[in-house]
Amino acid sequence: MTTDNSVWQVSHGLVLDVYRMTQGFPSAERFGLTAQMRRSAVSIASNIAEGAGRDGGAFPQFLQYAAGSASELETQLDIARELGFGVEPAVSCALGEVDVVRRMRDE
């Protein structure tokens, strides 16, 4: 990573937090909400990394892809919260990290 390292670091931390949080989800959700949340979180960090690693002006396009995945994850976190799957501080923390990634993208 280059100067885009800080947004990638936040997104990487978000992936780890989502994985830790979803470990406590019901086993019946392993192929449902757990898998969706993990894919969305990984997609955010992966798109940031891919965009930063490409030559030319592709980075803004990959930030848009990451933003779409962030919106997905935000919705999934809200669903998890409403279903009582996540420990509330962890859900709030993850939502905060999603917001940080979005704001950093807009800078």
Stockholm file with secondary structure:
# STOCKHOLM 1.0

chainA/1-107         MTTDNSVWQVSHGLVLDVYRMTQGFPSAERFGLTAQMRRSAVSIASNIAEGAGRDGGAFPQFLQYAAGSASELETQLDIARELGFGVEPAVSCALGEVDVVRRMRDE
#=GR chainA/1-107 SS CCTTHHHHHHHHHHHHHHHHHHTTSCGGGTTTHHHHHHHHHHHHHHHHHHHHHSSSSCHHHHHHHHHHHHHHHHHHHHHHHHHTCSCHHHHHHHHHHHHHHHHHHHC
#=GC SS_cons         CCTTHHHHHHHHHHHHHHHHHHTTSCGGGTTTHHHHHHHHHHHHHHHHHHHHHSSSSCHHHHHHHHHHHHHHHHHHHHHHHHHTCSCHHHHHHHHHHHHHHHHHHHC
//
